[in-house]
Amino acid sequence: MKFSVLTLFPNQVSGFLHESIIGRAMEKGVIELQTINIRDFAGNRYGKVDDTLFGGGTGMLMQCEPVYQAFSSLYDATKESKPHCVFMSPKGSVLDQAKAKDLSKYEHVVILCGHYEGIDQRVLDEIVDEDLSIGDYVLTGGEVAACVVIDCVSRMIDGVLPNSEAYEEESHMNGYLEAPQYTKPNVWHDQAVPEVMLSGNHAKIKEWKRIHGLYDTWKRRPDLLQKMELSAEDWQSLLAIDAEKHEMNKETSIDEN
Ligand SMILES: C[S@@+](CC[C@H](N)C(=O)[O-])C[C@H]1O[C@@H](n2cnc3c(N)ncnc32)[C@H](O)[C@@H]1O
């Protein structure tokens, strides 16, 4: 899969993405990252790409033409269709795992990063297919947001992680959160790994993970659980885990006193 990022700060994007798992995926050629400096399309010798706002207001707005030229440089309009273009914006729909999965189906995604006050609406109307936000807050630029999108989309591309199980059982993939996880040693600070994890019984381990994932979702993100239909048996199991945890907390506080 190919990502082309249109930005005024290409190093912010490539610096982040060339490290670790995504960096290795690029070395293997599974992911291709192209950064395009919008300033290279300024059309003036000062590299000026922004101007003051019509109607007043603080700050500068990125102008249409450099953004349009940078985007147009990515494909040959006489031979190819326009690549899917995503504008990073706090006004966009908020990125989630389902959206990341949708984006992973494109061969080529262009990500446009705004800076300063943003970008003149007219060029956005012409080239952008969808606006995407990474949360209800405002960043100084779209570069960090573009890295977030590329990172989470890339994880779902074959060859980036060792196998699809590596992401299919993770939080949000099935609508709920992942169960707690453990590694060696078996006991740490008097806390033992849940016995079932050492049992070698795969069916039991799978069920333990499912029900404890649902428990964490109930406690941390009840909004996610509302979108799921749990059986009466599931609810019984969740209530039993809850009662057990309360009991353990009581014992701990008695021991501490
Ligand atoms: C300072 S912001 C502009 C905010 C804009 N004036 C507004 O109020 O909607 C500059 C750029 O950062 C990026 N940005 C800021 N917050 C973002 C968010 N939550 N998600 C994605 N991109 C964001 C966008 O590309 C935006 O054009």
The ligand as a MOL file (V3000), in Angstrom:
LIG
                    3D

  0  0  0     0  0            999 V3000
M  V30 BEGIN CTAB
M  V30 COUNTS 27 29 0 0 0
M  V30 BEGIN ATOM
M  V30 1 C -4.5190 24.7060 14.0690 0
M  V30 2 S -5.2820 23.4890 13.0730 0 CHG=1
M  V30 3 C -6.5500 24.3990 12.2810 0
M  V30 4 C -7.8340 24.3100 13.0140 0
M  V30 5 C -8.9720 24.9770 12.2710 0
M  V30 6 N -8.8030 26.3970 12.2200 0
M  V30 7 C -10.2860 24.6460 12.9750 0
M  V30 8 O -10.6410 25.3360 13.9290 0
M  V30 9 O -10.9410 23.6640 12.6000 0 CHG=-1
M  V30 10 C -4.1170 23.2190 11.8120 0
M  V30 11 C -4.2040 21.8680 11.1340 0
M  V30 12 O -3.9380 20.8430 12.0710 0
M  V30 13 C -4.6010 19.6550 11.7070 0
M  V30 14 N -5.3910 19.2030 12.8700 0
M  V30 15 C -5.6250 19.8680 13.9960 0
M  V30 16 N -6.3440 19.1650 14.8690 0
M  V30 17 C -6.5820 17.9760 14.2880 0
M  V30 18 C -7.2880 16.8130 14.6810 0
M  V30 19 N -7.8970 16.7230 15.8550 0
M  V30 20 N -7.3130 15.7680 13.8330 0
M  V30 21 C -6.7000 15.8450 12.6290 0
M  V30 22 N -6.0180 16.9210 12.1960 0
M  V30 23 C -5.9520 17.9780 13.0060 0
M  V30 24 C -5.4580 19.9770 10.4890 0
M  V30 25 O -4.7750 19.5370 9.3220 0
M  V30 26 C -5.5430 21.4780 10.5450 0
M  V30 27 O -5.7250 22.0490 9.2690 0
M  V30 END ATOM
M  V30 BEGIN BOND
M  V30 1 1 1 2
M  V30 2 1 2 3
M  V30 3 1 2 10
M  V30 4 1 3 4
M  V30 5 1 4 5
M  V30 6 1 5 6
M  V30 7 1 5 7
M  V30 8 2 7 8
M  V30 9 1 7 9
M  V30 10 1 10 11
M  V30 11 1 11 12
M  V30 12 1 11 26
M  V30 13 1 12 13
M  V30 14 1 13 14
M  V30 15 1 13 24
M  V30 16 1 14 15
M  V30 17 1 14 23
M  V30 18 2 15 16
M  V30 19 1 16 17
M  V30 20 1 17 18
M  V30 21 2 17 23
M  V30 22 1 18 19
M  V30 23 2 18 20
M  V30 24 1 20 21
M  V30 25 2 21 22
M  V30 26 1 22 23
M  V30 27 1 24 25
M  V30 28 1 24 26
M  V30 29 1 26 27
M  V30 END BOND
M  V30 END CTAB
M  END
